[in-house]
Amino acid sequence: MVKRLFCILLLLAPFLFAAESKDLAFRAEKAMQAGKFARSNSLYERALLSSRKEADLSSEGRILIAMATLRTQSLDFKFAEGLLGQVRKESLDTNSLAALNLARMELFNGQEKFPETIRVWNSLSKRFLDHVTDPLRGNLLCAAAVAFAAKGDRESAMDLLEDADDYLDDDAPGKLAFAAARVEHLLGGSSADSLYGVALKYSISSGRPYMSATILYYRGLCSKRSSIAEDYFVRSANAFDLMGLTRNKERSGSHIKKKN
C-alpha cells in the first residue's frame, strides 16, 4: 500500500510542483491589486524561484513579465527593463507574448519614450492580435493610444481608443476611462479632468489603491486651479507612502508647495 502511494505521489509530483509557482504568482497579483507592493514583490520572487525549480520556462517568463510590470508601476524602470530582458520569448504562448509587448509599451510610456511604444505597437500584426484575449488586446490598444496622443496624433489615438472600447467595455471600464483621460490630457482636451474623475470612481469602487493614487497624480497635473491640484498631489503622495512606493511618493510630492 505504501509503495503504491509512493508511486502515485511520484506521478503527481510534476503537477503539484507546477501549481506552486502559479499559486504564488496568483497571490502576488492579488497583493499588488490591494496595494501591498512589498508583499507582492516577495511573493513574485518566491514564484520565480519555484518556476525555475520546476524548470518551467513558460511560467518563469510570465512571472518575470508580472514582476517587471510591478517595477514599472513603482517607477523602477531600470530594474523592470532588466527583468524583461531575462524573458525567453521562444517559450511564451501568444497571450504571454502579448503580455510581454504590453509590459514593454507600458515601460516606454512610463519613461515618456513614446516613439518606442509606437514602434512596438507597429510590430504587432493584425493576425497576431486576433489571437490575443480581449482584455490584453484592449490594454495594448490603450497603451498605443496614449503614445499617439503624446505624439499629437489625435486621429490615431481616438481610433485606438474606440477599438479598445470593444474589448474593455465590460471587463475594465475604469481602465478605458483612465486611458481616455490620459489621451485627452496629452492632447490638451478640456474633458480630461472629468474623465479622470470617472476613472477614479471606478478605481475606488473596485478597490485599486495604486490606480487611485496614480489618477490623483495625473489629475493634479491636469487641474487648472493650484489649490485643487495641490490637494490631489498631497492625497496621491500620502497614498503612495502608505503603499511603500517611495519613488511615486516623491514624484507626487515634488509638486507640493513647501510651506514655511
ZAVEX-809925 format. One record per residue (C-alpha): residue in three letters; x, y negated, z. Coordinates in steps of 0.001 Angstrom, whole numbers. Last residue first. Layout:
ALA, X, Y, Z
...
% end
This chain:
ASN, 7272, -77904, 5904
LYS, 5176, -75920, 3416
LYS, 6723, -73843, 621
LYS, 4450, -73697, -2394
ILE, 3553, -70169, -3398
HIS, 4565, -69251, -6957
SER, 7677, -67299, -5905
GLY, 5490, -65337, -3512
SER, 3768, -63475, -6328
ARG, 7099, -62316, -7755
GLU, 8488, -61685, -4273
LYS, 5530, -59466, -3363
ASN, 5889, -57531, -6618
ARG, 9579, -56991, -5955
THR, 8949, -55862, -2383
LEU, 6194, -53333, -3066
GLY, 5609, -51894, 420
MET, 1860, -51583, -97
LEU, 1209, -54062, 2725
ASP, 3612, -56495, 1053
PHE, 1821, -56065, -2271
ALA, -1469, -57038, -623
ASN, 49, -60049, 1112
ALA, 1715, -61252, -2094
SER, -1568, -60941, -4028
ARG, -3563, -62780, -1380
VAL, -984, -65576, -1293
PHE, -819, -65751, -5097
TYR, -4611, -65919, -5427
ASP, -4812, -68650, -2796
GLU, -2072, -70555, -4604
ALA, -4065, -70458, -7839
ILE, -7145, -71805, -6092
SER, -5196, -74757, -4659
SER, -3395, -75364, -7971
ARG, -6564, -75586, -10053
LYS, -6158, -74468, -13673
SER, -6034, -70764, -12797
CYS, -4339, -68400, -15247
LEU, -1130, -67766, -13325
GLY, -3178, -67181, -10185
ARG, -5441, -64804, -12102
TYR, -2318, -62930, -13159
TYR, -1302, -62405, -9532
LEU, -4859, -61622, -8398
ILE, -5119, -59010, -11156
THR, -1929, -57368, -9888
ALA, -3231, -57294, -6310
SER, -6480, -55649, -7442
MET, -4609, -53151, -9626
TYR, -2431, -52102, -6710
PRO, -5407, -51903, -4351
ARG, -7447, -49527, -6575
GLY, -10513, -48619, -4500
SER, -13101, -48221, -7288
SER, -15208, -51166, -6095
ILE, -12102, -53349, -5714
SER, -10848, -52589, -9219
TYR, -14244, -53065, -10864
LYS, -14711, -56423, -9140
LEU, -11163, -57473, -10066
ALA, -11722, -56631, -13750
VAL, -14814, -58858, -13826
GLY, -12906, -61727, -12198
TYR, -10000, -61305, -14618
LEU, -12585, -61621, -17395
SER, -13876, -64844, -15837
ASP, -10329, -66216, -15693
ALA, -9517, -65291, -19300
SER, -12646, -66838, -20837
SER, -10978, -70104, -21926
GLY, -8538, -68436, -24302
GLY, -4829, -69343, -24265
LEU, -3848, -66375, -26423
LEU, -1847, -64814, -23598
HIS, -4742, -65339, -21184
GLU, -7313, -63990, -23636
VAL, -5219, -60833, -24166
ARG, -4562, -60399, -20454
ALA, -8283, -60802, -19725
ALA, -9210, -58247, -22384
ALA, -6672, -55814, -20925
PHE, -8135, -56344, -17449
ALA, -11699, -55877, -18728
LEU, -10672, -52663, -20518
LYS, -9022, -51264, -17404
GLY, -12036, -52192, -15305
PRO, -14382, -50385, -17696
ALA, -12338, -47195, -17298
ASP, -14120, -43982, -18267
ASP, -17410, -45132, -19797
ASP, -16156, -47941, -22042
LEU, -12596, -46640, -22336
TYR, -12537, -44903, -25732
ASP, -14933, -46953, -27853
ASP, -13862, -50165, -26103
ALA, -10276, -49440, -27153
ASP, -11284, -49964, -30802
GLU, -12629, -53426, -29985
LEU, -9467, -54168, -28008
LEU, -7327, -53183, -30994
ASP, -9334, -55423, -33332
MET, -9033, -58287, -30848
ALA, -5250, -57971, -30664
SER, -4866, -57660, -34427
GLU, -6936, -60778, -35097
ARG, -5380, -62808, -32295
ASP, -1770, -62371, -33445
GLY, -33, -64833, -31123
LYS, 2893, -62496, -30413
ALA, 1750, -62226, -26813
ALA, -1662, -61231, -28178
PHE, -21, -58506, -30268
ALA, 1673, -57115, -27138
VAL, -1535, -57186, -25087
ALA, -3430, -55386, -27863
ALA, -742, -52681, -28028
ALA, -1100, -51924, -24327
CYS, -4894, -51837, -24703
LEU, -4748, -49486, -27715
LEU, -2417, -47117, -25843
ASN, -4807, -47178, -22881
GLY, -7758, -46283, -25092
ARG, -5824, -43445, -26708
LEU, -4929, -42054, -23318
PRO, -8517, -42295, -22083
ASP, -9894, -40706, -25295
THR, -7580, -37682, -25383
VAL, -4976, -37610, -28163
HIS, -5446, -35534, -31334
ASP, -6701, -38434, -33488
LEU, -3732, -40483, -32260
PHE, -1281, -38151, -34012
ARG, -3166, -38261, -37318
LYS, -3422, -42044, -37038
SER, 375, -42183, -36799
LEU, 2267, -43616, -33856
SER, 5443, -45472, -34890
ASN, 3526, -48763, -35146
TRP, 2758, -48585, -31429
VAL, 6424, -48068, -30519
ARG, 7458, -51068, -32636
ILE, 4644, -53148, -31167
THR, 5909, -52457, -27660
GLU, 9442, -53348, -28745
PRO, 8167, -56662, -30164
PHE, 6549, -57320, -26757
LYS, 9694, -57176, -24664
GLU, 7902, -59003, -21847
GLN, 9643, -56763, -19297
GLY, 6294, -55419, -18117
ASN, 5193, -55131, -21733
PHE, 8293, -53052, -22511
LEU, 7589, -50731, -19566
GLU, 3925, -50483, -20527
MET, 4900, -49506, -24072
ARG, 7393, -46904, -22832
ALA, 4851, -45398, -20436
LEU, 2280, -45280, -23250
ASN, 4781, -43530, -25509
LEU, 5445, -40922, -22823
ALA, 1710, -40484, -22212
ALA, 1225, -39873, -25944
LEU, 3955, -37212, -25783
SER, 2135, -35658, -22833
ASN, -1079, -35660, -24849
THR, 546, -34004, -27860
ASP, 2447, -31328, -25915
LEU, 5880, -32038, -24494
SER, 8954, -29785, -24523
GLU, 10514, -31412, -27613
LYS, 10342, -34789, -25905
ARG, 12848, -33836, -23233
VAL, 12308, -36556, -20629
GLN, 15506, -37777, -18955
GLY, 15483, -41152, -20738
LEU, 12049, -41848, -19275
LEU, 13578, -41671, -15795
GLY, 16401, -44050, -16706
GLU, 13958, -46586, -18149
ALA, 11904, -46492, -14969
PHE, 15020, -47090, -12849
LYS, 15934, -50102, -14963
PHE, 12392, -51465, -14771
ASP, 11926, -51445, -11010
LEU, 8918, -53773, -11272
SER, 6862, -51673, -8789
GLN, 4412, -50858, -11593
THR, 7298, -49870, -13826
ARG, 8613, -47588, -11083
LEU, 5227, -45866, -10771
THR, 5051, -45431, -14536
ALA, 8550, -43942, -14489
MET, 7478, -41440, -11843
ALA, 4480, -40443, -13966
ILE, 6692, -39955, -17019
LEU, 9187, -37924, -14971
ILE, 6312, -35772, -13700
ARG, 5040, -35111, -17219
GLY, 8522, -34152, -18393
GLU, 9109, -31788, -15475
SER, 5781, -30077, -16135
SER, 6757, -29472, -19755
LEU, 10268, -28439, -18828
ASP, 9054, -25731, -16445
ALA, 12172, -24100, -14995
GLU, 10072, -23380, -11856
LYS, 12867, -24764, -9679
ARG, 12982, -27740, -12015
SER, 9238, -28246, -11625
SER, 9603, -27955, -7850
LEU, 12358, -30578, -7751
LEU, 10175, -32941, -9784
ALA, 7174, -32305, -7517
ARG, 9278, -33113, -4443
GLU, 10381, -36387, -6040
TYR, 6769, -37092, -7025
LEU, 5634, -36522, -3439
SER, 8214, -38957, -2074
ASN, 7286, -41582, -4680
SER, 3605, -41260, -3847
ARG, 4202, -41611, -119
ALA, 6293, -44742, -679
PHE, 3642, -46066, -3086
LYS, 589, -45642, -882
GLY, -1650, -47997, -2905
ALA, -4606, -45597, -2979
GLN, -4049, -44953, -6692
MET, -423, -44094, -5893
ALA, -1465, -41613, -3194
LYS, -3884, -39902, -5586
GLU, -1162, -39638, -8228
ALA, 1270, -38160, -5693
ARG, -1316, -35588, -4607
PHE, -1756, -34486, -8221
ALA, 2023, -34344, -8685
LEU, 2373, -32169, -5568
ASP, -350, -29799, -6796
LYS, 1191, -29601, -10267
SER, 4639, -28900, -8855
GLU, 3292, -26132, -6607
ALA, 966, -24504, -9141
ALA, 3869, -23172, -11176
PHE, 5147, -21451, -8029
LEU, 1918, -19533, -7566
PHE, 1652, -18712, -11266
PRO, 5217, -17395, -11507
ALA, 4736, -15417, -8249
LEU, 1568, -13598, -9277
LEU, 3323, -10583, -10789
LEU, 5787, -10390, -7925
LEU, 2943, -10697, -5437
ILE, 1139, -7795, -7101
CYS, 4289, -5659, -6903
PHE, 4658, -6451, -3195
LEU, 1027, -5507, -2579
ARG, 1591, -2159, -4292
LYS, 4702, -1515, -2206
VAL, 2823, -2378, 970
MET, 0, 0, 0
% end
